[in-house]
Amino acid sequence: MIAVVGAGLMGAATAWQLARQGHEVTLIEADDIGHRKGSSHGTSRIFRRAYADPLYVGLTGQAYEQWRELEHDSSTPLLRVTGGLDLGEGRDPEGLATVLGAAGVPYELLGAEAAAERWPHIRFTGPVLHHPDAGVIDADQTVAACVRRAVEHRADALIGVRVTDIDVTDKALVRTDDGRELIADTVVVAAGPWLPNLLLPLTLPPLRVTQQQVFHFPLREPHAPWPIMVSKDESMQVFALPSGADGGPLPAFKVAEHDRGTPTTARARDGVVDASSRTRVCDFVRDRLPGLVPDPVAEGTCLYTTTPDEDFVLDRRGPLVVVSPCSGHGAKFAPLIGAMAADLATGRAEPHPRFRLDRAG
């Protein structure tokens, strides 16, 4: 039996991948499916191909195929393609174009005037990279679809059950707060921001948990086409995308800082939006996104769990597989991470050197 601890995006995707391969799976989740206490809730997450690192560009291509496979298996639309923009000196649009071109990923490199003609609701000050394959993922629907299909593929799901201890010999003994003791051949630990607090018989890389805030702004023209967007300059790094239902009943756009999160833990986070972040983001919207009303109609918080190098953690030690593909950019890879974790759990693959627990740096 393979136990999967955590039913966020990564744990749910892992359970789905394992169960559809015919393995005996038990998925254990401490809260309700789709809860809002961690990193996997909401209707809007970015999918993009634009990375300066060729490794991640390649992985986004594999992830795209896995998204379509999950949609087919679950009969649920999850990824909506909108196109994406990268702008600002810190994003280096020209450098990104070179990497995408080498990987055969479609892109356009536009000047500020040409970009403004196409997207008049955005103010541009320099070159812009447009890649048409970017889009928006519905995280809520993804978690629900993965759990549903895992159960339909005969996985067991223990919901509202917290893992308290994992003892390891040649197998693993998983103890839960309702008195269960489960013997598993392999345990996949996909606990998100709770991972640093679990007492595991292995050494984790440093993991920094931060509370991030997101803001949703009304569209001045409800039917205007908005791509996803990543902007980085000397003062701030911002990502933005269509809000989906998170922004309320009317069309809205989600805007947030990627950095400047408040250090916390999964248990200590207070869920209170940082007022200084709200001010900075509203000023950015007022200056750079004239197609939005610069007063948010909704706001919220979520958690990042970040490694020092922002690479994922996907490794196996004995009967334990650790899955922490986070660092604020993991959601777009969810069904692929599920496949990679499933391969580690079943012994079909070795960990990628960049994702090992003991990697250099």
C-alpha positions in Angstrom: 0.0 0.0 0.0 1.1 3.5 -0.8 0.0 6.3 1.6 -0.1 9.9 0.4 0.0 12.5 3.2 -1.7 15.8 2.1 -4.4 16.4 -0.4 -3.4 19.7 -1.7 -2.5 20.1 -5.4 0.6 17.9 -5.2 -0.7 15.2 -2.9 -4.1 15.0 -4.7 -2.3 14.7 -8.1 0.0 12.0 -6.8 -2.9 10.0 -5.5 -4.6 10.3 -8.8 -1.6 9.2 -10.8 -0.9 6.2 -8.5 -4.5 5.1 -8.3 -5.1 5.2 -12.1 -2.0 3.0 -12.5 -3.7 0.4 -10.3 -1.8 0.8 -7.1 -3.4 0.5 -3.7 -3.5 4.0 -2.3 -4.6 5.7 0.9 -4.8 9.5 0.7 -4.8 11.2 4.2 -5.9 14.9 4.6 -6.0 16.7 7.9 -8.7 19.2 6.8 -11.5 19.2 4.3 -10.8 18.8 0.6 -10.2 22.3 -0.9 -9.6 24.0 2.5 -8.1 27.5 2.4 -5.4 27.1 5.1 -2.5 26.3 2.8 -1.3 26.9 -0.8 -3.7 25.0 -3.0 -7.0 26.9 -2.9 -8.6 29.4 -5.3 -9.7 29.6 -8.8 -6.7 31.3 -10.4 -3.1 30.1 -10.7 -0.7 30.9 -13.5 0.4 28.5 -16.2 3.3 29.8 -18.2 6.2 28.5 -20.3 8.4 31.6 -19.8 11.4 30.6 -17.6 15.0 31.7 -17.8 16.0 28.2 -16.9 15.7 25.6 -19.7 14.9 22.9 -17.2 11.6 24.5 -16.2 10.8 25.4 -19.8 11.0 21.7 -20.6 9.0 20.7 -17.6 6.2 23.2 -18.5 5.8 21.4 -21.8 5.4 18.0 -20.0 3.1 19.6 -17.5 0.8 20.9 -20.3 0.3 17.4 -21.6 -0.4 16.2 -18.1 -3.0 18.9 -17.6 -4.8 17.8 -20.8 -4.6 14.2 -19.6 -6.1 15.1 -16.3 -8.9 17.1 -18.0 -9.7 14.1 -20.2 -9.7 11.6 -17.3 -11.8 13.8 -15.1 -14.0 15.4 -17.8 -13.3 18.7 -16.1 -11.9 21.9 -17.7 -8.9 23.0 -15.6 -6.5 25.1 -17.8 -7.7 28.0 -19.8 -5.2 29.5 -22.3 -5.1 33.3 -22.3 -1.5 34.1 -23.5 1.0 35.6 -21.2 3.2 38.7 -20.9 6.6 39.2 -19.3 7.9 42.7 -18.9 10.3 44.9 -16.9 14.1 44.9 -16.7 14.1 42.3 -14.0 12.2 39.9 -16.2 14.6 40.4 -19.2 12.1 39.8 -22.0 14.9 39.5 -24.6 16.7 36.8 -22.5 13.5 34.9 -22.0 12.8 35.0 -25.8 16.2 33.4 -26.4 15.5 30.6 -24.0 12.0 30.0 -25.4 13.3 30.1 -29.0 15.9 27.5 -28.2 13.2 25.2 -26.8 10.9 25.7 -29.7 8.2 27.5 -27.6 6.2 30.1 -29.6 6.7 33.7 -28.6 6.7 37.3 -29.8 9.0 40.0 -28.7 7.2 43.4 -28.9 8.1 47.0 -28.4 6.1 49.1 -25.9 4.0 50.8 -28.6 3.1 47.5 -30.4 2.2 45.9 -27.1 0.0 48.9 -26.2 -1.9 48.7 -29.4 -2.8 45.1 -28.6 -3.4 45.5 -24.9 -4.4 49.2 -24.4 -5.5 48.5 -20.8 -1.9 47.9 -19.8 0.8 50.6 -19.7 4.2 49.4 -21.1 7.5 51.1 -20.7 9.9 48.7 -22.5 10.1 45.5 -24.5 7.4 42.8 -23.8 7.6 39.1 -24.3 4.3 37.5 -25.3 3.9 33.7 -25.2 0.6 32.4 -26.4 0.6 29.1 -24.4 0.2 30.7 -21.0 -3.1 30.6 -19.1 -5.0 30.2 -15.9 -5.4 27.1 -13.8 -8.4 26.5 -11.4 -6.7 25.1 -8.3 -10.0 24.3 -6.5 -11.3 22.3 -9.4 -8.0 20.6 -9.8 -7.8 19.3 -6.3 -11.4 18.2 -6.4 -11.0 16.4 -9.7 -7.8 14.6 -8.6 -9.4 13.4 -5.4 -12.6 12.3 -7.0 -10.8 10.4 -9.8 -8.4 8.8 -7.3 -11.3 7.5 -5.3 -13.1 6.3 -8.5 -9.9 4.5 -9.3 -10.3 2.7 -5.9 -8.1 4.8 -3.7 -9.1 5.2 0.0 -9.4 8.8 1.3 -9.2 9.6 5.0 -10.5 13.2 5.3 -10.2 15.2 8.5 -7.5 12.8 9.7 -4.1 14.2 10.8 -0.9 12.2 10.6 0.9 12.5 14.0 3.9 10.2 13.4 5.7 8.1 10.8 8.0 5.3 12.0 10.4 3.9 9.3 12.0 0.5 9.0 11.9 -1.4 5.7 8.3 -0.2 5.6 6.5 2.7 7.2 4.1 2.9 10.1 1.8 5.9 9.8 -0.1 6.9 13.0 -3.0 9.3 12.9 -4.9 11.4 15.5 -7.9 9.1 15.4 -5.8 6.2 16.6 -5.2 4.5 13.2 -1.9 2.7 12.5 -1.4 2.1 8.8 1.5 0.0 7.4 2.6 1.3 4.1 5.3 0.1 1.6 5.8 3.7 0.7 4.7 7.1 2.2 4.5 10.1 -0.1 4.7 13.2 2.1 3.1 16.2 0.3 2.3 18.3 3.3 3.0 21.8 1.8 3.7 24.4 4.5 3.2 21.8 7.2 6.2 19.9 6.0 8.8 21.8 8.1 6.9 20.9 11.3 6.7 17.1 10.6 9.1 14.9 12.5 10.6 12.9 9.6 13.6 10.7 9.9 15.5 12.6 7.3 17.1 16.0 6.8 15.1 18.6 4.8 16.7 21.6 3.0 15.8 24.9 4.7 12.2 25.7 4.0 10.9 29.3 4.5 7.1 29.6 4.9 5.6 33.0 4.2 2.1 34.5 4.1 1.4 36.2 0.8 -1.5 38.4 -0.1 -3.5 38.7 -3.3 -5.9 41.4 -4.5 -8.7 41.4 -7.0 -9.5 44.5 -9.1 -12.6 45.2 -11.2 -12.2 45.4 -15.0 -13.3 48.8 -16.5 -14.3 46.9 -19.6 -15.7 43.5 -18.6 -15.1 41.9 -22.0 -11.5 43.1 -22.6 -9.1 40.2 -23.1 -6.5 40.0 -20.3 -3.5 37.7 -20.6 -1.6 36.6 -17.5 1.3 38.9 -16.7 4.6 38.8 -14.8 6.4 42.2 -14.2 9.7 42.7 -12.4 11.7 45.9 -11.9 14.0 47.3 -9.3 11.2 48.0 -6.8 8.9 45.0 -7.0 7.9 41.8 -8.7 4.3 41.4 -9.5 2.2 38.7 -11.1 -1.3 39.2 -12.4 -4.0 37.0 -14.0 -7.8 36.7 -14.4 -9.4 36.2 -11.0 -12.1 33.7 -11.8 -14.7 33.2 -9.0 -12.1 34.5 -6.4 -12.8 38.0 -7.6 -16.5 37.9 -7.1 -19.5 37.7 -9.5 -18.1 40.3 -11.9 -14.9 40.0 -14.1 -11.8 40.9 -12.1 -8.1 40.7 -12.3 -5.8 39.2 -9.6 -2.6 41.2 -8.8 -0.1 40.3 -6.1 3.6 40.7 -5.1 5.6 37.5 -5.6 8.2 38.5 -3.0 7.9 40.4 0.4 5.8 37.7 2.1 5.6 37.7 5.9 7.5 34.8 7.6 5.2 32.5 9.4 4.3 28.8 9.9 1.3 26.8 8.7 -0.1 26.9 12.3 0.8 30.5 13.2 -0.4 32.3 10.0 -3.0 34.9 10.9 -4.7 35.4 7.5 -4.5 39.2 8.0 -3.7 41.0 4.8 -0.6 43.2 4.9 -1.8 46.8 4.5 1.6 47.9 3.1 1.3 45.3 0.4 -2.2 46.5 -0.5 -0.9 50.0 -0.9 2.0 49.0 -3.1 -0.2 46.8 -5.3 -2.9 49.4 -5.6 -0.2 52.0 -6.6 1.1 49.5 -9.2 -2.4 49.0 -10.6 -3.0 52.8 -10.7 0.2 53.4 -12.6 0.5 50.3 -14.8 -2.9 48.8 -15.3 -5.3 51.6 -16.4 -7.9 49.0 -17.5 -8.6 48.2 -13.8 -10.4 50.1 -11.1 -7.5 50.6 -8.6 -9.6 49.7 -5.5 -9.7 45.9 -4.8 -13.1 44.2 -4.6 -11.7 41.1 -2.8 -8.4 40.1 -1.2 -7.0 37.1 0.6 -3.9 35.3 1.8 -2.1 32.1 1.0 1.2 30.4 1.9 4.5 30.0 0.0 7.0 27.3 1.1 10.3 28.3 -0.5 13.7 26.6 -0.8 16.8 28.7 -0.9 17.4 28.0 -4.6 13.6 27.9 -5.5 14.0 24.4 -7.0 11.5 21.7 -6.0 12.1 18.9 -3.5 11.3 15.6 -5.0 13.3 12.8 -3.5 13.1 9.4 -1.9 14.7 8.0 1.3 13.9 4.4 2.1 10.1 4.1 2.1 9.6 7.9 2.3 9.1 10.2 -0.7 9.2 13.9 0.0 7.2 16.2 -2.4 7.6 19.9 -2.0 7.4 21.5 -5.4 6.6 24.9 -4.1 8.6 28.2 -3.9 5.6 30.1 -5.3 5.8 28.6 -8.8 4.8 24.9 -8.4 1.1 25.0 -9.1 1.5 25.0 -12.8 3.3 21.6 -12.6 0.8 19.8 -10.4 -0.2 16.8 -12.5 3.4 16.4 -13.7 4.7 16.5 -10.1 2.1 13.8 -9.3 3.5 11.6 -12.1 7.1 12.2 -10.9 6.2 11.5 -7.3 4.4 8.3 -8.4 7.4 7.2 -10.3 9.6 7.7 -7.2 7.1 5.9 -5.0 7.0 2.9 -7.3 10.7 2.8 -8.0 10.3 3.5 -11.7 12.6 6.6 -11.6 15.4 8.2 -9.8 15.1 11.8 -8.4 16.3 14.6 -10.7 19.7 15.9 -9.3 18.3 19.4 -9.0 15.4 18.2 -6.8 17.3 15.9 -4.4 17.2 16.5 -0.6 21.0 16.7 -0.4 21.6 18.7 -3.6 24.5 21.1 -3.6 23.7 24.6 -2.3 
